[in-house]
Amino acid sequence: MMIPILLAAAAPFFSPILDKPVPEWPEKAASRWINSPPLTLAGLRGKVVLIRFFMESECPYCRATAPSLNEFHREFASQGLVVIGMYTPKPKPRPVTTDEVRKHVAAYGFAFPVAVDDDWGADNRLWLDRVPEAEATSASLLIDRKGVLRHVQEGAAALGTIALATSTPAQAAGCPKNSHLVVCPTYSFCCPNNAFCVCFP
């Protein structure tokens, strides 16, 4: 079954990296992964991947976005979506232990894979180095089955605007005002004009 995901539209300055292959993140030792053995983007080809850079559980923005991440994992992991958390300490890189990060993962209730990115290696390679004008050091990246970046949500609070699309299949009369028809291989649905909708299994 194809599942639609509804996201707020990306800002124009992200355009140069959209629809482009996402570089591999730096290799991380098995001891730096939580809830999973080490993962690579290459090894996840064929899956849709949502990467979220986050920080301490005391962060109100991260706490606000955690339920969305947990819902994505709970609802869509069995259908091919892999949610990956990348722990990036703020305001700048600093050494942290895996046990320290494990406490934050538990506080958020994350059951999906989380990597310790305390040197910001992944954050820099996948986000900051590619968009030097970015105002936020955190982002959410939606990557398709071929490893191509399809959507960006900059900043910690932005993920709160992501919601599961609950659109019903478009009727013969067409979509409501301020929306458009999205045609997936096995069904169609109405997507709000101010949103970016994606189909994936």
N, C-alpha and C positions, 0 to 999 in steps of 0.2 A: 504494500500500500504506500502511496506517496503522501507525505506529510508536509503541510505548508508551515513555514515559520515567518512571522511578521516582525519586521524590524524597522525602526525609524531610519529615514534616509540619511546617507552618509554626507559629511561636509565635502564641498568641492575640492579642497586641497588634498583629499585622500586619493583623488582620481588617478594620479600617476602609478599608484601601487595596486589599484583595483584591477581585476581581470588579469593579473600577472602571477606567475608561480611564486610561492612563498619559500624562502630559503630554509634550509634545515637548521634547527636550533643546535647549539653546541652540545656535544655528547655529555651526558650526566651519569655519574656512577649509580649503580643499583641502590646504594645506600642513600641516595638523594631523591629517591622516588617513594611516594606514599600511595598506598592502595593499588599499586601496579608494579610490574617489572619495568625496566627502562623502555621508553617508547621513542620512535622517530617518525617524522612525517613520511619518510619513504615507506616505512613499515605500515603506515595507516592509509596508503593508497587504496581507493575503493570505499573509504569511509568519508563521511562528512565530519569535519573537525571544528569544534568551537574552542578556541584558546582564550582563557581569561587570566590576565595579570592581576594579582591581588596582593594585599598586605595584611597586617595584624587584625585580629578579630575585634580589637577596640575601635577600628576604623568604621565610622557610621555609614559611609558610602558602601564599603565592602559588605557590611551586614545587610544593607538594603538590597544588594544585588544577589546575595547568596541564595535566597529562595528560588529565584529564576533559574540559576544554575542547577540547583537540586531538582527542579521540576523538569528541565530539559533532560537531565540524565535519567531521571526516573521514567519519563514518558517515552523517550526516543532511543535509549541505548540499544534496546532490542531490535531497533529498526535501522541501525547503521550510523547513529550519531555518537561521536566520541567527544565528551567534554573533558578538557584538560586544564587544570589550574596551574599557574606558574607563580610561585610565591616570590615577590620582589620587595624586600624591605625598603622602607622610605625613611628619610628623604633622599638617601643615597645608598649605594651598595655597601654592605657590611657582612661579615661572617655571621651566620646563624647555624645552629645545630638542627639536624633533622627532627630531633625530639621537640624542639621549640616550635617548629612548623607543624608538627603532628598535633600539638595542642590547639593551634588555630584551626586546623582542618577539622578536628573534633568539635570545636565550638561552632563552626559553620555547618556542621553536619554533612560535610562532603564525603561521598562514597566513591567519587570518580577519581581518576589518576591526578596526582599533584606532584610537581617537580619543584625542588628548591633551587631558585634562580637568584641566589644572594649576591652573585657578582654581576647581575643584570645582563648576562651573556645572551640569553634568549630574548629578553626585552629589547636590548640594543639591536640584535641582528634582525628580528622580525618586525620591530616597530620603530624605535627611535632613530636608528641609522637610516632607515628608509624614508622617514618623514621628519626631517630635522626641524620643521616649523611647528611640529605638534606642541600644543600647550600642556598636555597631560602626559605623564610618564606611564600611565596605565592605558590599556585598551582591551577590547574584545575583538577577536579576529575569526571570521567565519570562512572556512576553507572547504572547497568542494572535493569530490572524490578523486580528482586529478591533481590535487595540490595547488589549485588556483584560488587566490583570495577573492571572495565574492562580496564581503561586507565588513565594515569597520565601525565599531562604536568606541569613540575616544572617551577617556576619562572613567572614573569610578562610578559616577552616578548614572552614566548613560545606559548601562545595562538594565536599569529599572524601566526603561521605555520598551524593552523587548517583551513581547507577549506571544503566547501561542496563538496562531491564527485559528479562529473558530468560524470562519466564513463557511456558509453552506454553499453547495454547488450552485453556480449561476443558473437562474431560470431562463426559459426561452425569451422572456420579456427583456432580459439584459440585467446588468448590475445597477445597484442604487446610484444616485447622484454622488459625485466625488469619489468614485471607485472605478476599477477597470477589471476586465476579465483576465484571469491567468489560466492558461490551458496547460495542464499537466498530462503526461501520457495516459493516465487512466481516469481522470476526472478534471473538472474545472471549478474555480472558485473566484469570488470577488475580492479584490485587494484594494484597500484605500489608496487614493492617489498620492498621499503624503508618506507612503510606506514602501518598503522593499520586501517583496514576498518571494520565497524560494520553495520549490518542491524538491523533496528528496525522500528516499526510502528509509 
